[in-house]
Amino acid sequence: MSPALCLSGEGAAVELWLLRAAAARQRQRQAARDWLAAELARRGAGVSWTESAKGPRMPAGARWQSSFSYCGPYILCGLSRLGVPGVDLAGGESWPGDADVARLYLGPAAAGGLAASPPAGRADAFARAWSALEARLKACRRGLEEYSPERERHLAAAGITCQVRHEGLWASAALRPDAADAGLGG
């Protein structure tokens, strides 16, 4: 595994750390947990969590919360002390039907913006918008669901704190300051 690269700068509302491990997903997951344990220990924080279907679940009252995303050989790790983070990593590739997916999931405003963007940059714009949506969903501890005003009301609790393009991928971080259920993992 390569050394972690901080994409957001230490001390950001949600710190974005990018790892590279060309391995099977299970090994990537273990590498992410090994990194998380070492990073929390470096910061003098507790290194305990339980596993959930959505990743490490920090105990109630933990100083740090985490979120992970995987894309090819990359692992994006998000850490925050300010609430519940959500992170996502997405690459931009065009495919037939991407406009339909944008309308269904990103909503009318984003779909309209994508449709109006130059064809050469549309896949990249889609990846950026998709990554932001996924980060907000994770911060709000929600699964993927189609656009609706009700979903948007729920997602309003999480704001995008950072978006960085690195090696053709968009890394997005969102933060939900309300830590009432911060230990839910994701």
Secondary structure, 3 states (H helix, E strand, C coil): CCCCEECCCCCCCCEEEEEECCCCHHHHHHHHHHHHHHHHHHCCCCCCCEEECCEEECCCCCCCEEEEEEECCEEEEEEECCCEEEEEEEECCCCCCHHHHHHHHHCHHHHHHHHHCCHHHHHHHHHHHHHHHHHHHHHCCCCCCCCCHHHHHHHCCCEEEEEEEECCEEEEEEEECCCCCHHHCC
